[in-house]
Amino acid sequence: MMPAQFQIDIFEELRELLGSFEPLVMSRVMQELAGLSRARGRDGSAARLGFSLGEKCTIIDCNDLKSPTVDEQVIEYATLTRCMVVTNDRRVREALYTRGIGVISMRQKKKLEIMRR
C-alpha cells in the first residue's frame, strides 16, 4: 500500500535503486489485497492500487509454504530464495533483518532505500 500512501511510482523507484529486477508477488498477498479491496475508503482504495500493481508482477504460487499467515509466508519465501522484500511493516522488516535478508523500505516518505543490518 506504499504507492498509495506516499504517492510514488514504485517500479520507477525500484529501477533507480536496483537497475534491472524481476518484481514478484506471492499469490497469498494478491488474495489478501483482493479481500481488502472490497472495503470502502482509503484502505480499500490503497488495496485496489496494490492489487493492480501486483498484476504487473510475476505471481508466485506459495501453496507449498508452511507458514500460516501472509507475513510469515513472505518471510519464509524470502529466507528460502534470499530475495529482497519491499515492505514498510516493522515486524516483517525485523524478522528479515535477523535472517540477513535485504529489505527495501521508504525513507523520509519519499524515496525507497535498501536497508540491512
C-alpha positions in Angstrom: 0.0 0.0 0.0 3.1 2.1 -0.1 2.4 3.7 -3.5 -1.0 4.9 -2.4 0.2 6.1 1.0 3.2 8.0 -0.3 2.2 8.6 -4.0 5.3 7.2 -5.6 5.9 5.1 -8.7 7.2 2.1 -7.0 8.5 0.4 -10.2 10.4 3.5 -11.3 11.9 3.9 -7.8 13.0 0.2 -7.8 14.6 0.7 -11.2 16.6 3.7 -10.0 17.6 1.7 -6.9 18.4 -1.7 -8.4 18.7 -1.3 -12.1 17.1 -4.4 -13.5 14.9 -6.5 -11.3 12.1 -9.0 -11.6 9.1 -8.0 -9.5 7.4 -10.9 -7.7 4.3 -11.1 -5.6 3.0 -14.0 -3.7 -0.4 -15.4 -4.5 -1.5 -15.1 -0.9 -0.6 -11.4 -1.0 -2.8 -11.0 -4.0 -5.6 -12.9 -2.3 -5.3 -10.6 0.8 -5.3 -7.5 -1.4 -8.4 -8.8 -3.3 -10.2 -9.2 0.0 -9.1 -5.8 1.3 -10.0 -4.1 -1.9 -13.7 -4.6 -1.2 -13.5 -2.1 1.6 -14.5 1.5 1.1 -12.4 4.5 1.8 -8.7 5.0 1.9 -7.8 1.4 2.8 -9.9 -0.1 0.1 -8.5 2.3 -2.5 -4.9 1.5 -1.4 -5.6 -2.2 -1.6 -7.1 -1.8 -5.1 -4.0 0.0 -6.2 -1.8 -2.6 -4.6 -3.7 -5.4 -6.4 -3.4 -3.6 -9.8 0.4 -3.2 -9.2 0.6 -6.9 -8.2 -0.9 -7.8 -11.6 2.2 -6.3 -13.2 4.4 -8.7 -11.3 5.1 -12.4 -11.7 2.7 -14.1 -9.3 4.4 -16.8 -7.2 2.3 -19.8 -6.1 3.0 -20.2 -2.4 0.7 -23.1 -1.5 3.7 -25.3 -0.6 4.9 -22.9 2.1 4.0 -24.0 5.7 3.6 -20.6 7.3 0.1 -19.8 8.4 0.0 -16.0 7.8 0.8 -14.0 4.8 3.5 -12.0 6.6 5.1 -15.3 7.7 4.9 -16.7 4.2 6.7 -13.6 2.9 9.4 -14.1 5.5 9.7 -17.9 4.7 9.8 -17.3 0.9 12.5 -14.6 1.2 14.5 -16.8 3.5 14.4 -19.7 1.1 15.1 -17.7 -2.0 17.3 -15.0 -0.5 15.3 -12.3 -2.4 14.9 -8.8 -1.2 11.5 -7.7 0.1 9.8 -4.3 -0.3 7.9 -3.6 2.9 7.2 -0.9 5.5 5.9 -3.4 8.0 8.3 -3.1 11.0 7.7 -6.6 12.3 8.4 -8.1 8.9 11.5 -5.9 8.4 12.9 -7.0 11.8 12.3 -10.7 11.0 14.0 -10.4 7.7 17.0 -8.5 9.2 17.6 -11.3 11.7 17.8 -13.7 8.7 20.2 -11.5 6.8 17.6 -10.6 4.1 17.8 -7.2 2.4 14.7 -5.0 2.8 13.6 -2.1 0.6 11.6 0.4 2.6 10.5 4.1 2.4 12.9 6.7 3.6 11.6 10.1 4.6 8.2 9.3 3.0 9.6 10.0 -0.5 12.4 7.6 -1.5 13.0 3.8 -1.4 16.1 2.7 0.3 17.8 -0.7 0.7 18.1 -1.4 4.4 20.3 -4.1 6.0 21.7 -4.8 9.4 
